[in-house]
Amino acid sequence: MLLAVGRLKPGPEAALFAQHNARLRPPLVVKEIPEAKGSAAEIRRREGAALLAALPEAALAVALDLGGLSPDSEELAALTAKWEESGKAVAFLIGGAEGLDPAVQARADLRISLGRMTWPHFLVRGMLAEQLYRAQAIRAGHPYHRTWRP
C-alpha cells in the first residue's frame, strides 16, 4: 500500500510510477491524501493527520524521509523479505512538499531515504516502485539487478 500526499496528474511522473508498479507482484494500492493549505507547519500537521487516519492500524508503516536510513538495493531486498515474513501489511508513506509531520515520523516503524538529495514528492512514487521491483528481482535471482555494477 502507498499512502501519498497529492494527486498525481498524467505526465512523466505518473508514467514512471505506472511502469514500475505494473511489474510489482502484487502492485502497490495507492491512496492519495489531499494537499492541505496554510502555513508550512499547519500543512504538515493536517497532511500528517490525514496520512495517519488512512494508515491501517496493524500495518507496518515505512515513511519515506530524508532523515531515514538509506539502504542500498540489496539491503532493501533484505528488508522486504523481513516485512513479508512478519505477515503484516506494509504501508509506505510519502508526504507532500512540506515533508512529513513529526507525528507520522514517530508512528513509522521505519524511515527510509532514497538518498541525501531532496526529491519531488511526485517523483518519489516512481523511484520507490522501481526500487521495490528491483528488490523483488534480487530476491528472485532475476538478472534485472546487476550486482557487479556500481
Sequence and secondary structure as in RCSB ss.txt:
>XXXX:A:sequence
MLLAVGRLKPGPEAALFAQHNARLRPPLVVKEIPEAKGSAAEIRRREGAALLAALPEAALAVALDLGGLSPDSEE
LAALTAKWEESGKAVAFLIGGAEGLDPAVQARADLRISLGRMTWPHFLVRGMLAEQLYRAQAIRAGHPYHRTWRP
>XXXX:A:secstr
 EEEES   SSHHHHHHHHHHTTSSS   EEEE    SSHHHHHHHHHHHHHHHS TTSEEEEEEEEEE   HHH
HHHHHHHHHHHT  EEEEE BTTB  HHHHHH SEEE S SS   HHHHHHHHHHHHHHHHHHHHT TTS TT  
